[in-house]
Amino acid sequence: MVDEHTTQKREAASSFDESASAYLNSDVHRAGDDLERLASWCDGATRALDVATGAGHTAGAIADHGVDEVVATDAAPGMIETATTEFDVAGVVADAERLPFDADVFDAVSCRIAAHHFPNPSALVEEVARITADGGVFALEDNVAPPATELDEFLNEVERLRDPTHVRSATEAEWVEWVTDAGFDIEHRRLIKKEINYEDWVSQLDTPEQARERLRELFADPPDGAESLFEITHEDGNLVSFSNLKVLVRARR
């Protein structure tokens, strides 16, 4: 019998197969100081892995930093095809929560803006700990929810409306707990905001009009504190942009 998590993963992989070219051209994924920072954290590695690589931007950036062997994994075959075509990296189709590698084989592992699609992100961290050699680096970035329950629920509802493969943006505190419980020492942690153009954001995944209408309603009447925290902007009554929160973590095995 196929469990709920397996079904979620299959549906997500199918969705991302159809969106590989959109992710390749996405400003959020293909550029930014956050991308450069994560790649730089892998400097000095000889063998690096980028988990849930999407279109391959992080894997490619790590390779550009002089890492000789970079492997990119993703559950969506179309993403791996895109990543290996566009960047000088190897590719493996794999579940981020069940990585097909031996223990202690990578000295750097990255995962950027992907884990909110995972049913069990703590399993990702445990897998990363298993395959990372002693002294190796885990470079993580993901969207996070604020600690306030109402704002957490608002953000995650917004994300799921735009993209049904979104499972949950965890809180920064949850990531700290998962990473340290897996045996990593956190060397650096930073919370950033990244501005999102609303029309580009919904167009990237061709979000249906019914969902877009609900999104406009939510952004027009957000809970207390959301307008300031997420920097929601309107012009002439139209939603223009907002900012989401991301945590960057460099941890040492």
C-alpha positions as CSV (number, residue, x, y, z in Angstrom):
1,M,0.0,0.0,0.0
2,V,1.4,3.4,-1.0
3,D,1.5,5.8,2.1
4,E,0.6,9.5,2.1
5,H,4.3,10.6,2.0
6,T,5.1,8.5,-1.0
7,T,2.1,9.9,-2.8
8,Q,3.2,13.5,-2.0
9,K,6.7,12.8,-3.3
10,R,5.4,11.3,-6.5
11,E,3.1,14.2,-7.1
12,A,5.8,16.7,-6.4
13,A,8.3,15.0,-8.7
14,S,5.8,15.0,-11.5
15,S,5.0,18.7,-11.0
16,F,8.7,19.6,-11.0
17,D,9.3,17.6,-14.1
18,E,6.9,20.0,-15.9
19,S,8.5,23.1,-14.3
20,A,12.2,22.5,-14.9
21,S,12.6,25.3,-17.5
22,A,10.7,27.8,-15.3
23,Y,13.0,27.0,-12.4
24,L,16.1,27.3,-14.6
25,N,15.1,30.9,-15.4
26,S,13.8,31.8,-11.9
27,D,15.5,34.9,-10.4
28,V,15.0,33.5,-6.9
29,H,16.9,30.3,-7.7
30,R,19.5,31.3,-10.3
31,A,21.1,34.3,-8.6
32,G,21.6,36.1,-5.3
33,D,24.0,36.6,-2.5
34,D,22.5,33.6,-0.8
35,L,23.5,31.3,-3.6
36,E,27.0,32.6,-3.6
37,R,27.2,32.2,0.2
38,L,26.1,28.6,0.2
39,A,28.5,27.8,-2.6
40,S,31.4,29.5,-0.8
41,W,30.7,27.4,2.3
42,C,31.7,24.3,0.2
43,D,35.1,25.8,-0.7
44,G,37.9,23.3,-0.2
45,A,35.7,20.2,-0.6
46,T,36.8,17.4,-3.0
47,R,33.4,15.8,-3.3
48,A,30.1,17.7,-2.8
49,L,26.5,16.7,-3.1
50,D,23.6,19.1,-3.8
51,V,20.3,17.6,-2.6
52,A,17.0,18.5,-4.4
53,T,19.0,20.5,-6.9
54,G,16.1,21.7,-8.9
55,A,17.5,23.1,-12.2
56,G,21.0,22.8,-10.8
57,H,22.0,26.4,-9.9
58,T,23.6,25.5,-6.5
59,A,25.4,22.5,-7.8
60,G,26.8,24.6,-10.7
61,A,27.8,27.3,-8.3
62,I,29.7,24.8,-6.1
63,A,31.5,23.5,-9.2
64,D,32.4,27.0,-10.1
65,H,34.1,27.4,-6.7
66,G,36.6,24.7,-7.7
67,V,35.1,21.5,-6.2
68,D,36.3,18.8,-8.6
69,E,33.4,16.4,-8.1
70,V,29.8,17.6,-7.7
71,V,26.8,15.4,-7.7
72,A,23.3,16.7,-7.9
73,T,20.2,14.8,-6.8
74,D,16.5,15.4,-7.4
75,A,13.4,13.3,-7.3
76,A,12.3,14.8,-10.7
77,P,14.1,13.3,-13.7
78,G,13.4,16.4,-15.7
79,M,15.3,18.5,-13.1
80,I,18.3,16.2,-13.3
81,E,18.3,16.4,-17.0
82,T,18.3,20.2,-16.9
83,A,20.9,20.4,-14.2
84,T,23.4,18.0,-16.0
85,T,22.8,19.7,-19.3
86,E,23.2,23.3,-18.0
87,F,26.1,22.7,-15.5
88,D,29.2,20.6,-15.3
89,V,27.9,18.2,-12.6
90,A,26.8,14.6,-12.3
91,G,23.2,13.8,-11.7
92,V,21.3,11.1,-9.7
93,V,17.5,10.8,-9.4
94,A,16.9,10.3,-5.7
95,D,14.6,10.9,-2.8
96,A,16.1,13.5,-0.5
97,E,15.0,11.6,2.5
98,R,16.5,8.3,1.3
99,L,19.8,9.1,-0.4
100,P,21.4,6.2,-2.3
101,F,25.0,6.8,-1.1
102,D,27.3,5.1,1.4
103,A,28.2,6.7,4.7
104,D,30.9,9.4,5.0
105,V,31.4,9.8,1.3
106,F,30.9,13.6,0.9
107,D,32.8,16.4,2.5
108,A,30.2,19.0,1.6
109,V,26.4,18.7,1.2
110,S,24.1,21.5,0.3
111,C,20.3,21.9,0.1
112,R,18.9,25.2,-1.1
113,I,15.2,26.4,-1.1
114,A,13.8,22.9,-1.3
115,A,13.1,21.3,2.0
116,H,9.7,22.9,2.4
117,H,8.6,20.4,-0.2
118,F,9.7,17.4,2.0
119,P,7.1,15.5,4.1
120,N,9.8,14.8,6.8
121,P,12.7,17.3,6.6
122,S,14.3,15.9,9.7
123,A,14.9,12.7,7.7
124,L,16.8,14.8,5.2
125,V,19.1,16.1,7.9
126,E,19.7,12.6,9.3
127,E,20.6,11.3,5.8
128,V,22.9,14.3,5.3
129,A,24.6,13.4,8.6
130,R,25.0,9.8,7.5
131,I,26.7,10.6,4.2
132,T,28.8,13.5,5.4
133,A,32.4,12.7,6.5
134,D,33.7,13.9,9.8
135,G,34.6,17.5,9.5
136,G,32.4,18.0,6.5
137,V,30.0,20.9,5.9
138,F,26.2,21.0,5.6
139,A,25.1,24.2,3.8
140,L,21.4,24.7,4.1
141,E,18.9,27.3,3.0
142,D,15.2,27.2,3.1
143,N,12.1,29.3,3.5
144,V,11.0,29.6,7.1
145,A,7.9,30.5,9.0
146,P,7.8,33.1,11.8
147,P,7.3,31.7,15.3
148,A,3.9,33.3,15.8
149,T,1.2,30.7,15.0
150,E,-1.1,33.0,13.0
151,L,1.7,34.3,10.8
152,D,3.0,30.7,10.3
153,E,-0.4,29.6,9.2
154,F,-0.8,32.6,6.9
155,L,2.5,32.0,5.2
156,N,2.0,28.2,4.7
157,E,-1.6,28.7,3.4
158,V,-0.2,31.2,0.9
159,E,2.6,28.9,-0.2
160,R,0.2,25.9,-0.7
161,L,-2.3,27.9,-2.7
162,R,0.4,28.9,-5.1
163,D,2.1,25.5,-5.2
164,P,0.2,22.3,-4.0
165,T,3.6,20.5,-3.6
166,H,4.5,22.8,-0.8
167,V,4.3,20.8,2.5
168,R,5.4,23.3,5.1
169,S,7.9,26.0,5.8
170,A,9.3,25.1,9.2
171,T,10.5,27.6,11.8
172,E,14.1,28.6,12.3
173,A,14.0,27.0,15.8
174,E,12.9,23.7,14.2
175,W,15.8,23.7,11.8
176,V,18.3,24.4,14.6
177,E,16.9,21.4,16.6
178,W,17.0,19.0,13.6
179,V,20.5,20.0,12.6
180,T,22.0,19.8,16.1
181,D,20.1,16.5,17.0
182,A,21.7,14.9,13.9
183,G,25.2,15.6,15.3
184,F,26.1,18.8,13.5
185,D,27.6,21.9,15.1
186,I,26.2,25.1,13.7
187,E,28.9,27.5,12.8
188,H,26.9,30.2,11.2
189,R,23.2,31.0,11.0
190,R,21.5,33.9,9.3
191,L,17.9,35.0,8.6
192,I,17.3,36.9,5.4
193,K,14.4,38.3,3.5
194,K,14.1,38.0,-0.3
195,E,11.6,40.1,-2.3
196,I,9.2,38.1,-4.5
197,N,7.5,39.7,-7.5
198,Y,4.0,38.4,-7.2
199,E,3.1,38.0,-10.9
200,D,6.4,36.2,-11.6
201,W,5.8,34.0,-8.6
202,V,2.4,32.7,-9.6
203,S,3.3,32.6,-13.3
204,Q,6.3,30.3,-12.7
205,L,3.9,27.4,-11.8
206,D,0.9,28.6,-13.8
207,T,-1.1,28.9,-10.6
208,P,-4.9,28.6,-11.4
209,E,-7.0,31.7,-11.3
210,Q,-9.2,30.4,-8.5
211,A,-6.1,30.0,-6.3
212,R,-4.8,33.4,-7.4
213,E,-8.1,35.1,-6.4
214,R,-7.8,33.5,-2.9
215,L,-4.2,34.7,-2.7
216,R,-5.2,38.2,-3.5
217,E,-7.8,38.0,-0.8
218,L,-5.3,36.8,1.8
219,F,-2.7,39.4,1.0
220,A,-5.4,42.2,1.0
221,D,-6.4,41.3,4.5
222,P,-3.5,39.6,6.3
223,P,-3.2,38.9,10.0
224,D,-1.7,41.5,12.3
225,G,2.0,41.9,11.7
226,A,2.1,40.2,8.3
227,E,2.1,43.3,6.2
228,S,5.3,44.6,7.9
229,L,7.0,41.3,8.3
230,F,6.5,40.1,4.8
231,E,6.8,43.6,3.3
232,I,3.6,43.3,1.3
233,T,3.2,46.0,-1.3
234,H,0.2,47.0,-3.4
235,E,-0.1,49.6,-6.2
236,D,-3.5,50.8,-7.4
237,G,-5.1,48.0,-5.5
238,N,-3.0,45.3,-7.1
239,L,-0.6,43.0,-5.2
240,V,2.9,43.8,-6.5
241,S,5.4,42.0,-4.2
242,F,6.1,40.5,-0.8
243,S,9.2,39.2,0.9
244,N,9.7,35.7,2.4
245,L,12.0,34.7,5.2
246,K,14.9,32.3,4.6
247,V,17.3,30.8,7.0
248,L,20.9,30.0,6.0
249,V,22.8,27.5,8.1
250,R,26.4,26.3,7.9
251,A,27.0,23.3,10.1
252,R,30.0,21.0,10.7
253,R,29.8,17.3,11.1
